[in-house]
């Protein structure tokens, strides 16, 4: 069932991790953002749109993780946009080999995978770099691209409605999950993404996270600060002290996610330290190489 969160903006929340599909109404039809998880839920969303005589004019995926690049045949053949990096990632997945579906399915609960229309998976049209808004005839939707959480991740600001679609950030249920790609700088990327979102916080009246509950204007900066505090704690190797982790957390497996992130950061720091040690054997040579300055770690 669709729920109104602002004028012309509705959500459909999945049973899977409280995932939020977003519908933005325009003069000719709707923009559909991260449209859903279970095939039955997407069919329900299609029914709701059909009953309201609304046609899907465009789609958008906030990032290339499997639960944000699904589609249903009843949504039609409208263009499905994402950032260029997002589209490149989904194309890479689809072209990774004859068993690409099996590889992706390893990450997906079986009851969801068996409902998925795999022929529609990840068919994203990448928008040119620096594209400012989603190309459609409805309310202006600004794209704020960053590399927190996943390559080509985008937050979306529905400017005329004051609604921020945050992707997998600013959740009251999930802790920040960093992108540990081999080429990523996970701490810096996440903090940079939060700074970009903070720059538009004054224009936001409603937050729609990819997972979790909807927030009002009074929660925008609070959720940014909560995510930032968690990332700082993770960087410093401390305990979370975060209500999203622990016995009262909405999802009890968040503790395991936190521990794995700590371990990965520790592994990277140790590898970096070994690399620095291998650069030279003598203190003088080391000082000359560094120009007299301490080499920063990848997470400083």
C-alpha positions, 0 to 999 in steps of 0.5 A: 500500500502506498503511503503519502510522505509529502505532496506528490511523493509516496512510499511503498515499504517492503517486508525485507529490511523495511526497504522503501520504494519511492513514487514521485508524481508528475504531470504525465506519470510517475518516477519510480525510485528503488522500486522494490524487493519481492516480486509480489510487492512490486506487483502490488505497487504496479496494481496501486499505480494502475488503480490510480491511472499512473504510468511509470515514466522513468525509474532511478536506482540510487546505487548498484546493490541488488536490492536497488536495481530490481524491476517488474514487467508491469512497470513497463519499459520506461528508462531506468536511470542511475549514475554512470558508475552505478550503471557500469557496476550493474553492467559489469555484474551482468557481463561477468560470465555465464553464471552471473545470476548464480553469483548474485543470487548468493547474496540474496535470500532464496525466497526473493531470488526465486521471485526475481525477473532476472531478465530485468535485473540491473538494466540501468541507463547511466546518466553522464557524469555531472548530470544535475537532475533526473531527466523527466517532466515532473518535479526537479529531482537533484542528483547528489552523487558520492562514493559512500556505501557503494560506487556511484551512490546517489542521494536525490533531493526532490526540490519542490517537495523538500524530500531527500531520498537518501539511498542506504544512508541516514537510516534509523535501523541500519548502521553505515555500511562502508564500501570496501572495494579494493580501490575505495577509501571507505572512511574518507568516502563516507564522511565526504558523502555525509558532508555533501548531504549536510550541504543541502540539509536546510532544504530537506523537510522529509528524509526517506532512507533506503531502509528504515523509517521516514524522518522529518525536518527535525531529524535531518541533522541528527541522522547525519551526526549519528552516521558521522559519529559511528564512522568516527568510532569505526575509524578509531576502533572503538565500540559503537555506542549506537542504538542501531547496534546491540540487543535493542537494535531493530536488526540483531545482526548489525553487531556482526556487521560492525565487527566485520567492518572493524576487522576489515579496517584493522586488516587494511591498517596493518597492510598499510603499516607493512607497506610503510615499513618496506619503503626504507630501512633507515630513519634518515632515509624514511624522513627524507622520503616523507619530507619530514612528515608522518605518513597518514594512514588510509583512514586518517 
